[in-house]
Amino acid sequence: MNINDISIFDLSPTEKLQLVEDLWDDLAATPKDIPLHEWQKKELDRRKSNLLSKPASGLSWDQVKKNIRRQYGR
């Protein structure tokens, strides 16, 4: 088999998950290189401002997981 004949679609599910994880880790290593639209920046700024002005409005990660599990039964 020629290397040019190999496709990511030929990978096993485990290999695909590993590829996605590797790509995500690579992107996360340089967050400033990831382009954001202006509306995304504004939304992030709005959410940060809201959380800083009303800290109780946010949820802990544990609470978010509990809510999701309660809603979807997992």
C-alpha positions as CSV (number, residue, x, y, z in Angstrom):
1,M,0.0,0.0,0.0
2,N,1.3,3.4,-1.0
3,I,1.3,6.1,1.7
4,N,-0.6,8.3,-0.7
5,D,-3.5,5.8,-0.7
6,I,-4.0,6.1,3.1
7,S,-6.9,8.2,4.3
8,I,-7.9,9.4,7.7
9,F,-11.2,7.7,7.0
10,D,-9.4,4.3,6.9
11,L,-8.3,4.7,10.5
12,S,-9.9,2.8,13.3
13,P,-12.2,4.7,15.8
14,T,-9.4,4.5,18.4
15,E,-6.9,6.0,15.9
16,K,-9.3,8.7,14.9
17,L,-9.8,9.7,18.5
18,Q,-6.1,9.8,19.0
19,L,-5.7,12.0,15.9
20,V,-8.4,14.4,17.1
21,E,-6.7,14.6,20.6
22,D,-3.3,15.2,19.0
23,L,-4.8,18.0,16.8
24,W,-6.6,19.6,19.7
25,D,-3.5,19.5,21.9
26,D,-1.5,21.1,19.0
27,L,-4.1,23.9,18.6
28,A,-4.3,24.5,22.4
29,A,-0.5,24.9,22.6
30,T,-0.8,28.2,20.6
31,P,-4.2,29.7,21.4
32,K,-3.2,33.2,20.1
33,D,-2.9,31.6,16.6
34,I,-6.5,30.6,16.5
35,P,-8.6,33.1,14.7
36,L,-11.7,34.5,16.4
37,H,-14.4,36.5,14.8
38,E,-15.2,39.9,16.3
39,W,-18.6,38.7,17.5
40,Q,-16.8,35.8,19.3
41,K,-14.5,38.2,21.0
42,K,-17.4,40.5,22.1
43,E,-19.3,37.5,23.5
44,L,-16.3,36.3,25.4
45,D,-15.8,39.8,26.8
46,R,-19.4,40.0,27.8
47,R,-19.3,36.7,29.6
48,K,-16.1,37.5,31.4
49,S,-17.5,40.9,32.5
50,N,-20.7,39.2,33.7
51,L,-18.8,36.7,35.7
52,L,-16.5,39.3,37.2
53,S,-19.4,41.6,38.2
54,K,-21.6,38.7,39.5
55,P,-19.4,35.8,40.5
56,A,-22.3,33.8,41.9
57,S,-23.8,33.7,38.4
58,G,-21.3,31.1,37.3
59,L,-21.4,27.4,37.9
60,S,-18.5,25.2,39.0
61,W,-17.4,22.4,36.6
62,D,-18.8,19.9,39.1
63,Q,-22.2,21.5,39.0
64,V,-22.2,21.7,35.2
65,K,-21.5,17.9,35.1
66,K,-24.2,17.2,37.6
67,N,-26.7,19.2,35.6
68,I,-25.8,17.4,32.4
69,R,-26.0,14.0,34.0
70,R,-29.3,14.8,35.6
71,Q,-30.7,16.1,32.3
72,Y,-29.4,13.2,30.2
73,G,-29.4,10.4,32.7
74,R,-25.7,9.6,32.6
